[in-house]
Amino acid sequence: MGDGEKREKQAIPLPPVTFSTFILSLNTAALIHLGELPNPDTNEKTVNLTLARHTIDTLDMLREKTRGNLTPDEERLLESILYELRLRYVKLTS
């Protein structure tokens, strides 16, 4: 068994793909770019405002494109995440 196969067998099971888990994965990426969470590859916290802004803009684009098609829970989740990420971004850039 190769290294890749060993790593795959030891991998944590992934959650089912839903709109909410997709949004949460983008939230995690944004938090990594904002230096709130360590980068899983380096285990270090670093700030990349360009990538943070891009991820926030992606979430905002999804909010616009899915308007009227989300469940109330999905809409609340997306609005809450956008609010928190924008607040953290502004704190870093002010």
KOLGU-4560 file (N, C-alpha, C; in nm, 3 decimals, padded with zeros to 5 digits):
<recs>
<n_xx: 00.084 n_yy: -00.118 n_zz: 00.000 ca_xx: 00.000 ca_yy: 00.000 ca_zz: 00.000 c_xx: 00.089 c_yy: 00.124 c_zz: 00.000 mol: A seq: 1 type: MET>
<n_xx: 00.064 n_yy: 00.218 n_zz: -00.094 ca_xx: 00.143 ca_yy: 00.340 ca_zz: -00.104 c_xx: 00.104 c_yy: 00.443 c_zz: 00.001 mol: A seq: 2 type: GLY>
<n_xx: 00.187 n_yy: 00.547 n_zz: 00.012 ca_xx: 00.161 ca_yy: 00.653 ca_zz: 00.110 c_xx: 00.026 c_yy: 00.719 c_zz: 00.089 mol: A seq: 3 type: ASP>
<n_xx: -00.011 n_yy: 00.743 n_zz: -00.035 ca_xx: -00.139 ca_yy: 00.806 ca_zz: -00.065 c_xx: -00.256 c_yy: 00.722 c_zz: -00.017 mol: A seq: 4 type: GLY>
<n_xx: -00.246 n_yy: 00.591 n_zz: -00.037 ca_xx: -00.352 ca_yy: 00.501 ca_zz: 00.007 c_xx: -00.360 c_yy: 00.498 c_zz: 00.159 mol: A seq: 5 type: GLU>
<n_xx: -00.245 n_yy: 00.499 n_zz: 00.227 ca_xx: -00.244 ca_yy: 00.501 ca_zz: 00.373 c_xx: -00.311 c_yy: 00.627 c_zz: 00.425 mol: A seq: 6 type: LYS>
<n_xx: -00.275 n_yy: 00.742 n_zz: 00.367 ca_xx: -00.334 ca_yy: 00.870 ca_zz: 00.410 c_xx: -00.485 c_yy: 00.871 c_zz: 00.386 mol: A seq: 7 type: ARG>
<n_xx: -00.527 n_yy: 00.813 n_zz: 00.273 ca_xx: -00.668 ca_yy: 00.811 ca_zz: 00.241 c_xx: -00.746 c_yy: 00.728 c_zz: 00.342 mol: A seq: 8 type: GLU>
<n_xx: -00.690 n_yy: 00.614 n_zz: 00.384 ca_xx: -00.756 ca_yy: 00.530 ca_zz: 00.482 c_xx: -00.762 c_yy: 00.596 c_zz: 00.619 mol: A seq: 9 type: LYS>
<n_xx: -00.663 n_yy: 00.681 n_zz: 00.651 ca_xx: -00.659 ca_yy: 00.747 ca_zz: 00.780 c_xx: -00.738 c_yy: 00.878 c_zz: 00.780 mol: A seq: 10 type: GLN>
<n_xx: -00.787 n_yy: 00.919 n_zz: 00.665 ca_xx: -00.856 ca_yy: 01.047 ca_zz: 00.653 c_xx: -00.987 c_yy: 01.045 c_zz: 00.731 mol: A seq: 11 type: ALA>
<n_xx: -01.021 n_yy: 01.161 n_zz: 00.780 ca_xx: -01.147 ca_yy: 01.178 ca_zz: 00.851 c_xx: -01.260 c_yy: 01.173 c_zz: 00.749 mol: A seq: 12 type: ILE>
<n_xx: -01.369 n_yy: 01.104 n_zz: 00.782 ca_xx: -01.481 ca_yy: 01.100 ca_zz: 00.687 c_xx: -01.535 c_yy: 01.241 c_zz: 00.661 mol: A seq: 13 type: PRO>
<n_xx: -01.567 n_yy: 01.269 n_zz: 00.538 ca_xx: -01.617 ca_yy: 01.400 ca_zz: 00.501 c_xx: -01.768 c_yy: 01.407 c_zz: 00.521 mol: A seq: 14 type: LEU>
<n_xx: -01.818 n_yy: 01.525 n_zz: 00.559 ca_xx: -01.963 ca_yy: 01.539 ca_zz: 00.573 c_xx: -02.029 c_yy: 01.537 c_zz: 00.436 mol: A seq: 15 type: PRO>
<n_xx: -02.159 n_yy: 01.512 n_zz: 00.433 ca_xx: -02.227 ca_yy: 01.516 ca_zz: 00.303 c_xx: -02.219 c_yy: 01.656 c_zz: 00.243 mol: A seq: 16 type: PRO>
<n_xx: -02.220 n_yy: 01.662 n_zz: 00.112 ca_xx: -02.213 ca_yy: 01.791 ca_zz: 00.044 c_xx: -02.353 c_yy: 01.854 c_zz: 00.044 mol: A seq: 17 type: VAL>
<n_xx: -02.363 n_yy: 01.967 n_zz: 00.114 ca_xx: -02.486 ca_yy: 02.045 ca_zz: 00.116 c_xx: -02.447 c_yy: 02.191 c_zz: 00.095 mol: A seq: 18 type: THR>
<n_xx: -02.545 n_yy: 02.275 n_zz: 00.072 ca_xx: -02.515 ca_yy: 02.417 ca_zz: 00.058 c_xx: -02.449 c_yy: 02.469 c_zz: 00.185 mol: A seq: 19 type: PHE>
<n_xx: -02.500 n_yy: 02.427 n_zz: 00.301 ca_xx: -02.445 ca_yy: 02.474 ca_zz: 00.428 c_xx: -02.301 c_yy: 02.430 c_zz: 00.449 mol: A seq: 20 type: SER>
<n_xx: -02.269 n_yy: 02.305 n_zz: 00.418 ca_xx: -02.130 ca_yy: 02.260 ca_zz: 00.437 c_xx: -02.037 c_yy: 02.331 c_zz: 00.338 mol: A seq: 21 type: THR>
<n_xx: -02.087 n_yy: 02.361 n_zz: 00.219 ca_xx: -02.007 ca_yy: 02.436 ca_zz: 00.122 c_xx: -01.977 c_yy: 02.576 c_zz: 00.175 mol: A seq: 22 type: PHE>
<n_xx: -02.079 n_yy: 02.644 n_zz: 00.227 ca_xx: -02.062 ca_yy: 02.778 ca_zz: 00.283 c_xx: -01.967 c_yy: 02.773 c_zz: 00.403 mol: A seq: 23 type: ILE>
<n_xx: -01.981 n_yy: 02.671 n_zz: 00.486 ca_xx: -01.893 ca_yy: 02.658 ca_zz: 00.602 c_xx: -01.748 c_yy: 02.634 c_zz: 00.560 mol: A seq: 24 type: LEU>
<n_xx: -01.728 n_yy: 02.562 n_zz: 00.450 ca_xx: -01.590 ca_yy: 02.540 ca_zz: 00.403 c_xx: -01.529 c_yy: 02.670 c_zz: 00.352 mol: A seq: 25 type: SER>
<n_xx: -01.609 n_yy: 02.753 n_zz: 00.285 ca_xx: -01.559 ca_yy: 02.884 ca_zz: 00.243 c_xx: -01.531 c_yy: 02.973 c_zz: 00.364 mol: A seq: 26 type: LEU>
<n_xx: -01.616 n_yy: 02.963 n_zz: 00.466 ca_xx: -01.594 ca_yy: 03.038 ca_zz: 00.589 c_xx: -01.461 c_yy: 02.998 c_zz: 00.652 mol: A seq: 27 type: ASN>
<n_xx: -01.433 n_yy: 02.870 n_zz: 00.657 ca_xx: -01.307 ca_yy: 02.822 ca_zz: 00.714 c_xx: -01.189 c_yy: 02.876 c_zz: 00.634 mol: A seq: 28 type: THR>
<n_xx: -01.200 n_yy: 02.873 n_zz: 00.502 ca_xx: -01.092 ca_yy: 02.928 ca_zz: 00.418 c_xx: -01.070 c_yy: 03.076 c_zz: 00.447 mol: A seq: 29 type: ALA>
<n_xx: -01.178 n_yy: 03.151 n_zz: 00.459 ca_xx: -01.166 ca_yy: 03.295 ca_zz: 00.488 c_xx: -01.101 c_yy: 03.317 c_zz: 00.625 mol: A seq: 30 type: ALA>
<n_xx: -01.139 n_yy: 03.238 n_zz: 00.724 ca_xx: -01.079 ca_yy: 03.251 ca_zz: 00.857 c_xx: -00.929 c_yy: 03.220 c_zz: 00.854 mol: A seq: 31 type: LEU>
<n_xx: -00.890 n_yy: 03.125 n_zz: 00.773 ca_xx: -00.746 ca_yy: 03.095 ca_zz: 00.757 c_xx: -00.676 c_yy: 03.215 c_zz: 00.694 mol: A seq: 32 type: ILE>
<n_xx: -00.735 n_yy: 03.272 n_zz: 00.590 ca_xx: -00.675 ca_yy: 03.388 ca_zz: 00.523 c_xx: -00.670 c_yy: 03.512 c_zz: 00.613 mol: A seq: 33 type: HIS>
<n_xx: -00.765 n_yy: 03.521 n_zz: 00.706 ca_xx: -00.766 ca_yy: 03.633 ca_zz: 00.800 c_xx: -00.673 c_yy: 03.610 c_zz: 00.919 mol: A seq: 34 type: LEU>
<n_xx: -00.607 n_yy: 03.493 n_zz: 00.923 ca_xx: -00.515 ca_yy: 03.463 ca_zz: 01.032 c_xx: -00.583 c_yy: 03.420 c_zz: 01.159 mol: A seq: 35 type: GLY>
<n_xx: -00.712 n_yy: 03.386 n_zz: 01.151 ca_xx: -00.787 ca_yy: 03.342 ca_zz: 01.269 c_xx: -00.764 c_yy: 03.194 c_zz: 01.299 mol: A seq: 36 type: GLU>
<n_xx: -00.738 n_yy: 03.118 n_zz: 01.195 ca_xx: -00.713 ca_yy: 02.974 ca_zz: 01.209 c_xx: -00.579 c_yy: 02.942 c_zz: 01.144 mol: A seq: 37 type: LEU>
<n_xx: -00.510 n_yy: 02.840 n_zz: 01.195 ca_xx: -00.383 ca_yy: 02.802 ca_zz: 01.132 c_xx: -00.407 c_yy: 02.736 c_zz: 00.996 mol: A seq: 38 type: PRO>
<n_xx: -00.314 n_yy: 02.761 n_zz: 00.905 ca_xx: -00.316 ca_yy: 02.695 ca_zz: 00.776 c_xx: -00.292 c_yy: 02.546 c_zz: 00.801 mol: A seq: 39 type: ASN>
<n_xx: -00.379 n_yy: 02.457 n_zz: 00.752 ca_xx: -00.361 ca_yy: 02.314 ca_zz: 00.781 c_xx: -00.233 c_yy: 02.255 c_zz: 00.722 mol: A seq: 40 type: PRO>
<n_xx: -00.178 n_yy: 02.317 n_zz: 00.619 ca_xx: -00.054 ca_yy: 02.267 ca_zz: 00.558 c_xx: 00.069 c_yy: 02.304 c_zz: 00.639 mol: A seq: 41 type: ASP>
<n_xx: 00.068 n_yy: 02.425 n_zz: 00.697 ca_xx: 00.187 ca_yy: 02.473 ca_zz: 00.769 c_xx: 00.167 c_yy: 02.479 c_zz: 00.920 mol: A seq: 42 type: THR>
<n_xx: 00.042 n_yy: 02.469 n_zz: 00.964 ca_xx: 00.005 ca_yy: 02.481 ca_zz: 01.105 c_xx: 00.043 c_yy: 02.619 c_zz: 01.161 mol: A seq: 43 type: ASN>
<n_xx: 00.055 n_yy: 02.718 n_zz: 01.073 ca_xx: 00.087 ca_yy: 02.855 ca_zz: 01.115 c_xx: -00.027 c_yy: 02.948 c_zz: 01.078 mol: A seq: 44 type: GLU>
<n_xx: -00.046 n_yy: 03.050 n_zz: 01.160 ca_xx: -00.146 ca_yy: 03.153 ca_zz: 01.131 c_xx: -00.079 c_yy: 03.265 c_zz: 01.052 mol: A seq: 45 type: LYS>
<n_xx: -00.128 n_yy: 03.289 n_zz: 00.932 ca_xx: -00.077 ca_yy: 03.397 ca_zz: 00.848 c_xx: -00.195 c_yy: 03.473 c_zz: 00.790 mol: A seq: 46 type: THR>
<n_xx: -00.173 n_yy: 03.599 n_zz: 00.758 ca_xx: -00.279 ca_yy: 03.684 ca_zz: 00.703 c_xx: -00.254 c_yy: 03.705 c_zz: 00.554 mol: A seq: 47 type: VAL>
<n_xx: -00.358 n_yy: 03.683 n_zz: 00.475 ca_xx: -00.354 ca_yy: 03.714 ca_zz: 00.332 c_xx: -00.485 c_yy: 03.786 c_zz: 00.301 mol: A seq: 48 type: ASN>
<n_xx: -00.481 n_yy: 03.919 n_zz: 00.309 ca_xx: -00.602 ca_yy: 03.998 ca_zz: 00.292 c_xx: -00.661 c_yy: 03.987 c_zz: 00.152 mol: A seq: 49 type: LEU>
<n_xx: -00.577 n_yy: 03.967 n_zz: 00.052 ca_xx: -00.627 ca_yy: 03.952 ca_zz: -00.085 c_xx: -00.715 c_yy: 03.828 c_zz: -00.098 mol: A seq: 50 type: THR>
<n_xx: -00.667 n_yy: 03.716 n_zz: -00.046 ca_xx: -00.746 ca_yy: 03.593 ca_zz: -00.052 c_xx: -00.867 c_yy: 03.599 c_zz: 00.039 mol: A seq: 51 type: LEU>
<n_xx: -00.853 n_yy: 03.665 n_zz: 00.154 ca_xx: -00.967 ca_yy: 03.682 ca_zz: 00.244 c_xx: -01.078 c_yy: 03.760 c_zz: 00.174 mol: A seq: 52 type: ALA>
<n_xx: -01.042 n_yy: 03.872 n_zz: 00.111 ca_xx: -01.140 ca_yy: 03.956 ca_zz: 00.040 c_xx: -01.204 c_yy: 03.877 c_zz: -00.074 mol: A seq: 53 type: ARG>
<n_xx: -01.125 n_yy: 03.799 n_zz: -00.146 ca_xx: -01.177 ca_yy: 03.718 ca_zz: -00.257 c_xx: -01.279 c_yy: 03.617 c_zz: -00.206 mol: A seq: 54 type: HIS>
<n_xx: -01.250 n_yy: 03.552 n_zz: -00.095 ca_xx: -01.342 ca_yy: 03.453 ca_zz: -00.039 c_xx: -01.470 c_yy: 03.520 c_zz: 00.010 mol: A seq: 55 type: THR>
<n_xx: -01.458 n_yy: 03.634 n_zz: 00.074 ca_xx: -01.576 ca_yy: 03.708 ca_zz: 00.119 c_xx: -01.659 c_yy: 03.751 c_zz: -00.001 mol: A seq: 56 type: ILE>
<n_xx: -01.594 n_yy: 03.799 n_zz: -00.105 ca_xx: -01.666 ca_yy: 03.838 ca_zz: -00.227 c_xx: -01.735 c_yy: 03.718 c_zz: -00.292 mol: A seq: 57 type: ASP>
<n_xx: -01.672 n_yy: 03.601 n_zz: -00.286 ca_xx: -01.733 ca_yy: 03.480 ca_zz: -00.340 c_xx: -01.860 c_yy: 03.446 c_zz: -00.263 mol: A seq: 58 type: THR>
<n_xx: -01.853 n_yy: 03.454 n_zz: -00.130 ca_xx: -01.971 ca_yy: 03.429 ca_zz: -00.048 c_xx: -02.082 c_yy: 03.529 c_zz: -00.079 mol: A seq: 59 type: LEU>
<n_xx: -02.045 n_yy: 03.655 n_zz: -00.098 ca_xx: -02.144 ca_yy: 03.757 ca_zz: -00.131 c_xx: -02.208 c_yy: 03.731 c_zz: -00.268 mol: A seq: 60 type: ASP>
<n_xx: -02.129 n_yy: 03.687 n_zz: -00.364 ca_xx: -02.181 ca_yy: 03.652 ca_zz: -00.496 c_xx: -02.280 c_yy: 03.536 c_zz: -00.484 mol: A seq: 61 type: MET>
<n_xx: -02.246 n_yy: 03.437 n_zz: -00.403 ca_xx: -02.338 ca_yy: 03.325 ca_zz: -00.382 c_xx: -02.468 c_yy: 03.371 c_zz: -00.318 mol: A seq: 62 type: LEU>
<n_xx: -02.459 n_yy: 03.465 n_zz: -00.225 ca_xx: -02.579 ca_yy: 03.520 ca_zz: -00.160 c_xx: -02.669 c_yy: 03.585 c_zz: -00.265 mol: A seq: 63 type: ARG>
<n_xx: -02.608 n_yy: 03.664 n_zz: -00.353 ca_xx: -02.685 ca_yy: 03.732 ca_zz: -00.458 c_xx: -02.748 c_yy: 03.631 c_zz: -00.556 mol: A seq: 64 type: GLU>
<n_xx: -02.670 n_yy: 03.534 n_zz: -00.600 ca_xx: -02.715 ca_yy: 03.440 ca_zz: -00.702 c_xx: -02.819 c_yy: 03.340 c_zz: -00.649 mol: A seq: 65 type: LYS>
<n_xx: -02.819 n_yy: 03.316 n_zz: -00.518 ca_xx: -02.912 ca_yy: 03.218 ca_zz: -00.461 c_xx: -03.030 c_yy: 03.285 c_zz: -00.391 mol: A seq: 66 type: THR>
<n_xx: -03.038 n_yy: 03.416 n_zz: -00.398 ca_xx: -03.147 ca_yy: 03.490 ca_zz: -00.331 c_xx: -03.283 c_yy: 03.432 c_zz: -00.374 mol: A seq: 67 type: ARG>
<n_xx: -03.365 n_yy: 03.401 n_zz: -00.273 ca_xx: -03.497 ca_yy: 03.346 ca_zz: -00.299 c_xx: -03.499 c_yy: 03.195 c_zz: -00.317 mol: A seq: 68 type: GLY>
<n_xx: -03.383 n_yy: 03.132 n_zz: -00.317 ca_xx: -03.376 ca_yy: 02.987 ca_zz: -00.337 c_xx: -03.320 c_yy: 02.912 c_zz: -00.216 mol: A seq: 69 type: ASN>
<n_xx: -03.294 n_yy: 02.982 n_zz: -00.108 ca_xx: -03.236 ca_yy: 02.919 ca_zz: 00.011 c_xx: -03.344 c_yy: 02.893 c_zz: 00.115 mol: A seq: 70 type: LEU>
<n_xx: -03.319 n_yy: 02.793 n_zz: 00.199 ca_xx: -03.407 ca_yy: 02.773 ca_zz: 00.314 c_xx: -03.379 c_yy: 02.886 c_zz: 00.413 mol: A seq: 71 type: THR>
<n_xx: -03.471 n_yy: 02.911 n_zz: 00.505 ca_xx: -03.445 ca_yy: 03.015 ca_zz: 00.606 c_xx: -03.316 c_yy: 02.989 c_zz: 00.684 mol: A seq: 72 type: PRO>
<n_xx: -03.287 n_yy: 02.863 n_zz: 00.717 ca_xx: -03.164 ca_yy: 02.831 ca_zz: 00.790 c_xx: -03.040 c_yy: 02.861 c_zz: 00.707 mol: A seq: 73 type: ASP>
<n_xx: -03.043 n_yy: 02.826 n_zz: 00.579 ca_xx: -02.929 ca_yy: 02.854 ca_zz: 00.491 c_xx: -02.907 c_yy: 03.004 c_zz: 00.475 mol: A seq: 74 type: GLU>
<n_xx: -03.017 n_yy: 03.077 n_zz: 00.462 ca_xx: -03.007 ca_yy: 03.222 ca_zz: 00.447 c_xx: -02.947 c_yy: 03.286 c_zz: 00.573 mol: A seq: 75 type: GLU>
<n_xx: -02.994 n_yy: 03.243 n_zz: 00.691 ca_xx: -02.940 ca_yy: 03.295 ca_zz: 00.817 c_xx: -02.792 c_yy: 03.262 c_zz: 00.831 mol: A seq: 76 type: ARG>
<n_xx: -02.755 n_yy: 03.140 n_zz: 00.797 ca_xx: -02.615 ca_yy: 03.098 ca_zz: 00.805 c_xx: -02.528 c_yy: 03.186 c_zz: 00.717 mol: A seq: 77 type: LEU>
<n_xx: -02.568 n_yy: 03.205 n_zz: 00.594 ca_xx: -02.489 ca_yy: 03.284 ca_zz: 00.499 c_xx: -02.479 c_yy: 03.430 c_zz: 00.544 mol: A seq: 78 type: LEU>
<n_xx: -02.589 n_yy: 03.488 n_zz: 00.587 ca_xx: -02.588 ca_yy: 03.627 ca_zz: 00.634 c_xx: -02.499 c_yy: 03.643 c_zz: 00.757 mol: A seq: 79 type: GLU>
<n_xx: -02.508 n_yy: 03.548 n_zz: 00.849 ca_xx: -02.428 ca_yy: 03.553 ca_zz: 00.972 c_xx: -02.279 c_yy: 03.542 c_zz: 00.941 mol: A seq: 80 type: SER>
<n_xx: -02.244 n_yy: 03.449 n_zz: 00.855 ca_xx: -02.104 ca_yy: 03.430 ca_zz: 00.817 c_xx: -02.050 c_yy: 03.554 c_zz: 00.748 mol: A seq: 81 type: ILE>
<n_xx: -02.126 n_yy: 03.610 n_zz: 00.655 ca_xx: -02.081 ca_yy: 03.731 ca_zz: 00.586 c_xx: -02.062 c_yy: 03.847 c_zz: 00.683 mol: A seq: 82 type: LEU>
<n_xx: -02.154 n_yy: 03.863 n_zz: 00.776 ca_xx: -02.142 ca_yy: 03.970 ca_zz: 00.875 c_xx: -02.014 c_yy: 03.955 c_zz: 00.957 mol: A seq: 83 type: TYR>
<n_xx: -01.990 n_yy: 03.835 n_zz: 01.009 ca_xx: -01.873 ca_yy: 03.810 ca_zz: 01.093 c_xx: -01.742 c_yy: 03.826 c_zz: 01.015 mol: A seq: 84 type: GLU>
<n_xx: -01.738 n_yy: 03.774 n_zz: 00.895 ca_xx: -01.615 ca_yy: 03.785 ca_zz: 00.815 c_xx: -01.585 c_yy: 03.930 c_zz: 00.778 mol: A seq: 85 type: LEU>
<n_xx: -01.688 n_yy: 04.003 n_zz: 00.740 ca_xx: -01.668 ca_yy: 04.145 ca_zz: 00.707 c_xx: -01.619 c_yy: 04.223 c_zz: 00.827 mol: A seq: 86 type: ARG>
<n_xx: -01.675 n_yy: 04.194 n_zz: 00.943 ca_xx: -01.632 ca_yy: 04.261 ca_zz: 01.066 c_xx: -01.484 c_yy: 04.233 c_zz: 01.093 mol: A seq: 87 type: LEU>
<n_xx: -01.443 n_yy: 04.109 n_zz: 01.083 ca_xx: -01.303 ca_yy: 04.072 ca_zz: 01.105 c_xx: -01.211 c_yy: 04.136 c_zz: 01.001 mol: A seq: 88 type: ARG>
<n_xx: -01.256 n_yy: 04.141 n_zz: 00.877 ca_xx: -01.177 ca_yy: 04.201 ca_zz: 00.769 c_xx: -01.157 c_yy: 04.350 c_zz: 00.796 mol: A seq: 89 type: TYR>
<n_xx: -01.263 n_yy: 04.419 n_zz: 00.833 ca_xx: -01.254 ca_yy: 04.563 ca_zz: 00.860 c_xx: -01.161 c_yy: 04.590 c_zz: 00.978 mol: A seq: 90 type: VAL>
<n_xx: -01.167 n_yy: 04.506 n_zz: 01.081 ca_xx: -01.077 ca_yy: 04.524 ca_zz: 01.196 c_xx: -00.931 c_yy: 04.513 c_zz: 01.154 mol: A seq: 91 type: LYS>
<n_xx: -00.902 n_yy: 04.424 n_zz: 01.061 ca_xx: -00.763 ca_yy: 04.407 ca_zz: 01.016 c_xx: -00.717 c_yy: 04.518 c_zz: 00.923 mol: A seq: 92 type: LEU>
<n_xx: -00.810 n_yy: 04.578 n_zz: 00.851 ca_xx: -00.771 ca_yy: 04.678 ca_zz: 00.752 c_xx: -00.787 c_yy: 04.821 c_zz: 00.801 mol: A seq: 93 type: THR>
<n_xx: -00.840 n_yy: 04.839 n_zz: 00.920 ca_xx: -00.860 ca_yy: 04.976 ca_zz: 00.973 c_xx: -00.743 c_yy: 05.021 c_zz: 01.057 mol: A seq: 94 type: SER>
</recs>
